[in-house]
Amino acid sequence: MQLTDAGLAFVTERHLGTLATVDRDARTHAVPVGFTYLDGVVRVIGSRGSQKFVNARRSGRASVSSVDGARWISFEGPVRVLTDAESVARAVELYAARYRQPRPNPERAVLELTVERVLGSSGMRDGRG
C-alpha cells in the first residue's frame, strides 16, 4: 500500500489523530494523539505507563485515524511499544518536525504501528486496502 502525494502531504500537515486500542474488557479505547508516518510506520509518543501503551502491549494491534473536513486517513496494523533511547529519540525528532518539540518526559515511550492496511478518502492512497 502506497500513499499518494496527497496522502503524504496530509500526514505531514499539522493534524491530530485518534489512536484506537482494545482494553482488557475488549472495549475500544480511543484517544487523541499526535502521530507521525514514515516509510510504512506510524509513531505515537507518550508516557510508558499510559493506558494506550498498556492496551497496545496486551493486544499487539491498533489503528490511527485522522480527519480534516472531507479528507481522512486511517492506518491499521500490529504495534510494539519501545522504550530504548534511540527509538524514542527518533520518534521525538519526527514529532517535533510535524508538531513542536515535546516537553521533557523521562517516562517517554514510542508506539510503532507497522502499517498493514490504509483506508482513506479519495486520492489519499494507491492500491487496495
Buried (B, 14 or more C-beta within 10 A) or exposed (E): BEBBEBBBEBBEEEBEBBBBBBBEEEEEBEBEBBBBBBEBBBBBBBEBEBBBBBBBBEBBBBBBBBBEEEBBBBBBBBBEBBEEEEBBEBBBEBBEEBBEEBEEEEEBBBBBBEBEEBBBBEEBBEEEB
